[in-house]
Amino acid sequence: MTDLSGRRPTAGPAGTVLAIDAGNSKTDVAFVGADGTVLASGRGPGFQPPKVGVRAAIEALAATVEQARATGGVTGEVEHVSACLANADLPVEERELTAALDGRGWGRSTQVRNDTFAILRAGVDEPRGVAVVCGAGINCVGMLPDGRTARFPALGKISGDWGGGAGLAEEALWCAARAEDGRGGPTALAATLPAHFGLDSVYALIEALHLGEVAAVRKHELAPVLFATSAAGDPVARSLVHRQAEEVVAMAVVALDRLGLLDEEVPVLLGGSVLAARHPELDGRIRELLADRAPKAVVEVVTAAPVLGAALLGLDHIGASAGARAALRAHYA
């Protein structure tokens, strides 16, 4: 492995791990010693190969890594690079990104995983359990200490997914539009969604979104409005919240079953902005359904930084001690 000048980097501190958690909106990196000490860290922009291409995405990631390296005075090649990346949804994408990162010469070995694995590992004491992440989209992974995993393509509707913040906003708008023009039944969403943007009708909101007067990216703001409308008693909004709970539980149960964990006490971790908000109706319904379908599952909401999970996966790889893992957790507590 070589740097851009063609030179192989000198060896860095023995056993050092470069941990990367790169989501759609932000990237966190950390250089971690074999004893669990965080030697350097940094934050940069999101990682979006589908939008900018793999090369540009890797260049942006490299800038964040090098900034952290310089800030912490870390030099040379690390023992292992543990990268948990958004948009690494398929094994073929993980292999492509592994080759791209390996070519940077950052470490003697490199492993790329989907960023959902970082959330899972951050929430468990050993790599055993299932995590469901519901942020802009929805995804689920499971893993066992022997390396076996369960996962889904998580590419949206083409891979059978439903919901997430963006999906919930779209569904809420769909219901509101049909309620206003008479194609569907009544729902308070027809008033609450446009009111969020200071508009007096769903038609006005549709027009504003279509013409760019309300930026399309702001549609994600409608998910919290949906939850508030549901909490106020609207049946249509509540049906969407309940369907989201069904989707979360369906993914978790399938992952548990694939790993042979349905009849064992095992953590089921919830992460991402939608689930981390702990909306009482959504959270309660998820726990109710899991109690019926996976009664031994221990449901927890992950609040730890995902980069902790990427770093723990790296420490697992180099065979670091339990004390090192504990020291790392203490740093991020």
TAPEMO-V606383 format. One record per pair of residues at least 4 apart in sequence whose ideal C-beta (glycine too) atoms are under 8 Angstrom apart, sorted by the first residue. I is the first residue (numbers start at 1). J is the second residue. If there is no record, write none. Layout:
i=[I & I]
j=[J & J]
//
This chain:
i=[1 & 1 & 1 & 1 & 1 & 1 & 1 & 1 & 1 & 1 & 2 & 2 & 2 & 2 & 2 & 2 & 3 & 3 & 3 & 3 & 3 & 8 & 8 & 9 & 9 & 9 & 9 & 10 & 10 & 10 & 11 & 11 & 12 & 12 & 12 & 12 & 12 & 12 & 12 & 13 & 13 & 13 & 13 & 13 & 14 & 14 & 15 & 15 & 15 & 15 & 15 & 16 & 16 & 16 & 16 & 16 & 16 & 16 & 16 & 17 & 17 & 17 & 17 & 17 & 17 & 17 & 17 & 17 & 17 & 17 & 17 & 17 & 17 & 18 & 18 & 18 & 18 & 18 & 18 & 18 & 18 & 18 & 18 & 18 & 18 & 19 & 19 & 19 & 19 & 19 & 19 & 19 & 19 & 19 & 19 & 19 & 20 & 20 & 20 & 20 & 20 & 20 & 20 & 20 & 20 & 20 & 20 & 20 & 21 & 21 & 21 & 21 & 21 & 21 & 21 & 21 & 21 & 21 & 21 & 22 & 22 & 22 & 22 & 22 & 22 & 22 & 22 & 22 & 22 & 23 & 23 & 23 & 23 & 23 & 23 & 24 & 24 & 24 & 24 & 24 & 24 & 24 & 25 & 26 & 26 & 26 & 26 & 27 & 27 & 27 & 27 & 27 & 27 & 27 & 27 & 28 & 28 & 28 & 28 & 28 & 28 & 29 & 29 & 29 & 29 & 29 & 29 & 29 & 29 & 30 & 30 & 30 & 30 & 30 & 30 & 30 & 31 & 31 & 31 & 31 & 31 & 31 & 31 & 31 & 31 & 32 & 32 & 32 & 32 & 32 & 32 & 32 & 32 & 33 & 33 & 33 & 34 & 34 & 34 & 34 & 34 & 35 & 35 & 35 & 35 & 35 & 36 & 36 & 36 & 36 & 36 & 36 & 36 & 36 & 36 & 37 & 37 & 38 & 38 & 38 & 39 & 39 & 40 & 40 & 40 & 40 & 40 & 40 & 41 & 41 & 41 & 42 & 42 & 42 & 42 & 42 & 43 & 44 & 44 & 44 & 44 & 44 & 45 & 45 & 46 & 47 & 47 & 47 & 47 & 47 & 47 & 48 & 48 & 48 & 48 & 49 & 49 & 49 & 49 & 49 & 50 & 52 & 52 & 52 & 53 & 54 & 54 & 54 & 54 & 55 & 55 & 56 & 57 & 58 & 58 & 58 & 58 & 58 & 59 & 60 & 61 & 62 & 62 & 63 & 64 & 65 & 65 & 66 & 67 & 68 & 68 & 69 & 69 & 74 & 77 & 77 & 77 & 77 & 78 & 78 & 78 & 79 & 79 & 79 & 79 & 80 & 80 & 80 & 80 & 80 & 80 & 80 & 80 & 81 & 81 & 81 & 81 & 81 & 81 & 81 & 81 & 82 & 82 & 82 & 82 & 82 & 82 & 82 & 83 & 83 & 83 & 83 & 83 & 83 & 83 & 84 & 84 & 84 & 84 & 84 & 84 & 84 & 84 & 84 & 84 & 84 & 85 & 85 & 85 & 85 & 85 & 86 & 86 & 87 & 88 & 88 & 88 & 88 & 88 & 88 & 88 & 89 & 89 & 89 & 89 & 89 & 89 & 90 & 90 & 91 & 92 & 93 & 94 & 94 & 94 & 94 & 95 & 95 & 96 & 97 & 97 & 98 & 98 & 98 & 98 & 99 & 100 & 101 & 101 & 101 & 102 & 102 & 106 & 109 & 111 & 111 & 113 & 113 & 113 & 114 & 114 & 114 & 114 & 115 & 115 & 116 & 116 & 116 & 116 & 116 & 116 & 116 & 116 & 116 & 117 & 117 & 117 & 117 & 117 & 117 & 117 & 118 & 118 & 118 & 118 & 118 & 118 & 118 & 119 & 119 & 119 & 119 & 119 & 119 & 119 & 119 & 119 & 120 & 120 & 120 & 120 & 120 & 120 & 120 & 120 & 120 & 120 & 121 & 121 & 121 & 121 & 121 & 121 & 121 & 121 & 122 & 122 & 122 & 122 & 122 & 122 & 122 & 123 & 123 & 123 & 123 & 123 & 123 & 123 & 123 & 123 & 124 & 124 & 124 & 124 & 125 & 126 & 127 & 127 & 127 & 127 & 127 & 128 & 128 & 128 & 128 & 128 & 129 & 129 & 129 & 129 & 129 & 129 & 129 & 130 & 130 & 130 & 130 & 130 & 130 & 130 & 130 & 130 & 130 & 130 & 130 & 130 & 130 & 131 & 131 & 131 & 131 & 131 & 131 & 131 & 131 & 132 & 132 & 132 & 132 & 132 & 132 & 132 & 132 & 132 & 132 & 132 & 133 & 133 & 133 & 133 & 133 & 133 & 134 & 134 & 134 & 134 & 134 & 134 & 134 & 134 & 134 & 134 & 134 & 134 & 135 & 135 & 135 & 135 & 135 & 135 & 136 & 136 & 136 & 136 & 136 & 137 & 137 & 137 & 137 & 137 & 137 & 137 & 138 & 138 & 138 & 138 & 138 & 138 & 138 & 138 & 138 & 138 & 139 & 139 & 139 & 139 & 140 & 140 & 140 & 140 & 140 & 140 & 140 & 140 & 141 & 141 & 141 & 141 & 141 & 142 & 142 & 142 & 142 & 142 & 142 & 142 & 142 & 143 & 143 & 143 & 143 & 143 & 144 & 144 & 144 & 148 & 150 & 150 & 150 & 150 & 150 & 151 & 152 & 152 & 152 & 152 & 152 & 153 & 154 & 154 & 155 & 155 & 156 & 157 & 157 & 161 & 161 & 162 & 162 & 162 & 162 & 163 & 163 & 163 & 163 & 163 & 163 & 163 & 163 & 164 & 164 & 164 & 165 & 165 & 165 & 165 & 165 & 166 & 166 & 166 & 166 & 167 & 168 & 168 & 168 & 168 & 168 & 168 & 168 & 169 & 169 & 169 & 169 & 169 & 169 & 169 & 170 & 170 & 171 & 171 & 172 & 172 & 172 & 172 & 172 & 172 & 172 & 172 & 172 & 172 & 173 & 173 & 173 & 173 & 173 & 173 & 173 & 174 & 175 & 175 & 175 & 175 & 175 & 175 & 175 & 176 & 176 & 176 & 176 & 176 & 176 & 176 & 177 & 177 & 177 & 177 & 178 & 178 & 178 & 179 & 179 & 179 & 179 & 179 & 179 & 179 & 179 & 180 & 180 & 180 & 180 & 181 & 185 & 186 & 186 & 187 & 187 & 187 & 187 & 187 & 188 & 188 & 188 & 188 & 188 & 188 & 189 & 189 & 189 & 189 & 189 & 189 & 189 & 190 & 190 & 191 & 192 & 192 & 192 & 192 & 193 & 193 & 193 & 193 & 194 & 194 & 194 & 194 & 194 & 194 & 195 & 195 & 196 & 196 & 196 & 197 & 197 & 197 & 197 & 199 & 199 & 199 & 200 & 201 & 202 & 203 & 204 & 205 & 205 & 206 & 207 & 207 & 208 & 208 & 209 & 209 & 209 & 209 & 212 & 214 & 221 & 222 & 223 & 223 & 224 & 224 & 225 & 226 & 226 & 226 & 226 & 227 & 227 & 227 & 227 & 227 & 227 & 227 & 228 & 229 & 229 & 230 & 230 & 230 & 230 & 230 & 230 & 231 & 231 & 231 & 233 & 234 & 235 & 236 & 237 & 238 & 238 & 239 & 240 & 241 & 241 & 241 & 241 & 241 & 242 & 242 & 242 & 243 & 244 & 244 & 244 & 245 & 245 & 245 & 245 & 245 & 246 & 246 & 247 & 248 & 248 & 248 & 248 & 249 & 249 & 249 & 249 & 249 & 250 & 251 & 252 & 252 & 252 & 252 & 252 & 253 & 253 & 253 & 253 & 253 & 254 & 255 & 256 & 256 & 256 & 256 & 256 & 256 & 257 & 257 & 260 & 261 & 262 & 262 & 263 & 264 & 265 & 265 & 265 & 266 & 266 & 266 & 267 & 267 & 267 & 267 & 268 & 268 & 268 & 268 & 268 & 268 & 269 & 269 & 269 & 270 & 270 & 270 & 270 & 270 & 270 & 270 & 270 & 271 & 271 & 271 & 271 & 271 & 272 & 273 & 274 & 274 & 275 & 275 & 275 & 275 & 276 & 276 & 276 & 278 & 278 & 279 & 280 & 281 & 282 & 283 & 283 & 284 & 285 & 286 & 286 & 287 & 287 & 288 & 289 & 290 & 290 & 290 & 290 & 291 & 291 & 304 & 304 & 304 & 304 & 305 & 306 & 307 & 307 & 308 & 308 & 308 & 308 & 309 & 310 & 311 & 311 & 312 & 312 & 312 & 312 & 313 & 314 & 315 & 315 & 315 & 315 & 316 & 320 & 320 & 321 & 322 & 323 & 324 & 325 & 326 & 327 & 328 & 329]
j=[8 & 9 & 77 & 102 & 103 & 104 & 105 & 106 & 107 & 108 & 6 & 7 & 8 & 9 & 103 & 105 & 7 & 8 & 9 & 104 & 105 & 77 & 105 & 76 & 77 & 105 & 106 & 75 & 76 & 77 & 76 & 77 & 16 & 74 & 75 & 76 & 77 & 78 & 79 & 33 & 39 & 74 & 76 & 78 & 34 & 79 & 33 & 34 & 79 & 318 & 320 & 31 & 32 & 33 & 34 & 39 & 74 & 78 & 79 & 31 & 32 & 33 & 34 & 78 & 79 & 80 & 81 & 82 & 311 & 314 & 315 & 317 & 318 & 29 & 30 & 31 & 32 & 65 & 78 & 80 & 81 & 82 & 106 & 107 & 314 & 29 & 30 & 31 & 32 & 82 & 83 & 307 & 310 & 311 & 313 & 314 & 27 & 28 & 29 & 61 & 65 & 81 & 82 & 83 & 84 & 85 & 307 & 310 & 27 & 28 & 29 & 84 & 115 & 118 & 305 & 306 & 307 & 309 & 310 & 27 & 28 & 46 & 47 & 61 & 83 & 84 & 85 & 86 & 115 & 27 & 46 & 47 & 86 & 115 & 306 & 46 & 47 & 48 & 86 & 87 & 135 & 136 & 46 & 43 & 44 & 45 & 46 & 43 & 44 & 45 & 46 & 47 & 60 & 61 & 64 & 41 & 42 & 43 & 305 & 306 & 307 & 41 & 42 & 43 & 44 & 64 & 65 & 68 & 307 & 38 & 40 & 41 & 68 & 307 & 310 & 311 & 38 & 39 & 40 & 41 & 68 & 69 & 72 & 74 & 78 & 36 & 37 & 38 & 39 & 311 & 314 & 315 & 328 & 37 & 38 & 39 & 79 & 315 & 318 & 320 & 324 & 320 & 321 & 323 & 324 & 327 & 315 & 320 & 323 & 324 & 325 & 326 & 327 & 328 & 331 & 327 & 331 & 311 & 328 & 331 & 72 & 74 & 68 & 69 & 71 & 72 & 73 & 74 & 68 & 72 & 307 & 64 & 65 & 67 & 68 & 71 & 64 & 60 & 61 & 63 & 64 & 67 & 60 & 64 & 86 & 57 & 60 & 61 & 85 & 86 & 87 & 52 & 57 & 86 & 87 & 53 & 54 & 57 & 87 & 97 & 87 & 56 & 57 & 60 & 57 & 58 & 96 & 97 & 100 & 59 & 100 & 60 & 61 & 62 & 97 & 100 & 101 & 104 & 63 & 64 & 65 & 66 & 104 & 67 & 68 & 69 & 106 & 70 & 71 & 72 & 74 & 74 & 75 & 78 & 105 & 106 & 107 & 108 & 106 & 107 & 108 & 107 & 108 & 109 & 318 & 107 & 108 & 109 & 110 & 111 & 314 & 317 & 318 & 101 & 102 & 106 & 107 & 109 & 110 & 111 & 314 & 111 & 113 & 310 & 311 & 313 & 314 & 317 & 97 & 101 & 110 & 111 & 112 & 113 & 310 & 112 & 113 & 114 & 115 & 116 & 117 & 118 & 306 & 309 & 310 & 313 & 97 & 112 & 113 & 114 & 115 & 114 & 115 & 93 & 93 & 94 & 97 & 112 & 113 & 114 & 115 & 93 & 114 & 139 & 153 & 154 & 155 & 94 & 153 & 95 & 96 & 97 & 98 & 112 & 113 & 114 & 99 & 112 & 100 & 101 & 112 & 102 & 110 & 111 & 112 & 103 & 104 & 106 & 110 & 112 & 107 & 110 & 110 & 317 & 313 & 317 & 117 & 118 & 313 & 139 & 141 & 151 & 154 & 119 & 306 & 120 & 131 & 133 & 139 & 140 & 141 & 151 & 154 & 271 & 121 & 131 & 141 & 143 & 149 & 309 & 313 & 122 & 306 & 307 & 308 & 309 & 310 & 313 & 123 & 131 & 133 & 269 & 271 & 272 & 302 & 306 & 309 & 124 & 127 & 129 & 130 & 131 & 141 & 142 & 143 & 269 & 309 & 127 & 143 & 308 & 309 & 310 & 312 & 313 & 316 & 302 & 304 & 305 & 306 & 308 & 309 & 312 & 129 & 131 & 267 & 269 & 271 & 300 & 302 & 304 & 309 & 128 & 129 & 267 & 269 & 325 & 145 & 143 & 144 & 145 & 313 & 316 & 143 & 144 & 145 & 266 & 267 & 142 & 143 & 261 & 266 & 267 & 268 & 269 & 140 & 141 & 142 & 150 & 252 & 255 & 256 & 259 & 261 & 266 & 267 & 268 & 269 & 297 & 140 & 141 & 142 & 268 & 269 & 270 & 271 & 302 & 138 & 139 & 140 & 248 & 251 & 252 & 268 & 269 & 270 & 271 & 275 & 138 & 139 & 140 & 271 & 272 & 275 & 138 & 163 & 164 & 165 & 244 & 248 & 270 & 271 & 272 & 273 & 274 & 275 & 164 & 165 & 271 & 272 & 273 & 274 & 164 & 165 & 166 & 220 & 273 & 154 & 156 & 161 & 164 & 165 & 166 & 167 & 154 & 161 & 162 & 163 & 164 & 167 & 247 & 248 & 251 & 272 & 152 & 154 & 161 & 251 & 150 & 151 & 152 & 154 & 251 & 252 & 254 & 255 & 149 & 150 & 151 & 152 & 255 & 149 & 150 & 151 & 255 & 256 & 258 & 259 & 261 & 147 & 148 & 149 & 150 & 259 & 148 & 149 & 259 & 259 & 254 & 255 & 256 & 258 & 259 & 255 & 159 & 160 & 161 & 251 & 255 & 159 & 159 & 161 & 159 & 161 & 161 & 161 & 162 & 167 & 247 & 167 & 243 & 244 & 247 & 167 & 168 & 171 & 243 & 244 & 247 & 248 & 274 & 168 & 272 & 274 & 169 & 220 & 223 & 273 & 274 & 170 & 219 & 220 & 223 & 171 & 172 & 222 & 223 & 226 & 240 & 244 & 274 & 173 & 219 & 220 & 221 & 222 & 223 & 226 & 174 & 219 & 175 & 240 & 176 & 189 & 193 & 222 & 223 & 225 & 226 & 229 & 237 & 240 & 177 & 193 & 202 & 205 & 206 & 219 & 222 & 178 & 179 & 184 & 187 & 189 & 236 & 237 & 240 & 180 & 187 & 189 & 190 & 193 & 194 & 202 & 181 & 183 & 202 & 206 & 182 & 183 & 184 & 184 & 185 & 186 & 187 & 189 & 190 & 202 & 236 & 190 & 201 & 202 & 203 & 203 & 236 & 190 & 236 & 229 & 234 & 235 & 236 & 237 & 192 & 229 & 232 & 234 & 236 & 237 & 193 & 225 & 226 & 229 & 234 & 236 & 237 & 194 & 202 & 195 & 196 & 225 & 228 & 229 & 202 & 205 & 222 & 225 & 199 & 200 & 201 & 202 & 204 & 205 & 199 & 200 & 221 & 222 & 225 & 205 & 208 & 214 & 218 & 204 & 205 & 208 & 204 & 205 & 206 & 207 & 208 & 209 & 214 & 210 & 211 & 213 & 213 & 214 & 213 & 214 & 216 & 219 & 216 & 218 & 225 & 226 & 227 & 274 & 228 & 277 & 229 & 230 & 237 & 240 & 241 & 231 & 237 & 241 & 277 & 279 & 281 & 282 & 232 & 234 & 237 & 234 & 237 & 238 & 240 & 241 & 281 & 279 & 280 & 281 & 238 & 238 & 239 & 240 & 241 & 242 & 281 & 243 & 244 & 245 & 279 & 281 & 282 & 285 & 246 & 281 & 285 & 247 & 248 & 274 & 282 & 249 & 282 & 285 & 286 & 289 & 250 & 289 & 251 & 252 & 270 & 275 & 286 & 253 & 286 & 289 & 290 & 293 & 254 & 255 & 256 & 268 & 290 & 294 & 297 & 257 & 262 & 290 & 293 & 294 & 258 & 259 & 261 & 262 & 266 & 268 & 294 & 297 & 261 & 262 & 264 & 266 & 294 & 296 & 296 & 296 & 296 & 297 & 298 & 296 & 297 & 298 & 297 & 298 & 299 & 300 & 290 & 294 & 297 & 298 & 299 & 300 & 300 & 301 & 302 & 275 & 276 & 283 & 286 & 299 & 300 & 301 & 302 & 275 & 276 & 301 & 302 & 306 & 276 & 277 & 279 & 282 & 282 & 283 & 286 & 301 & 301 & 302 & 303 & 283 & 301 & 283 & 284 & 285 & 286 & 287 & 301 & 288 & 289 & 290 & 299 & 291 & 299 & 292 & 293 & 294 & 295 & 297 & 299 & 295 & 297 & 308 & 309 & 329 & 332 & 332 & 310 & 311 & 332 & 312 & 328 & 329 & 332 & 313 & 314 & 315 & 328 & 316 & 325 & 328 & 329 & 317 & 318 & 320 & 324 & 325 & 328 & 320 & 324 & 325 & 325 & 326 & 327 & 328 & 329 & 330 & 331 & 332 & 333]
//
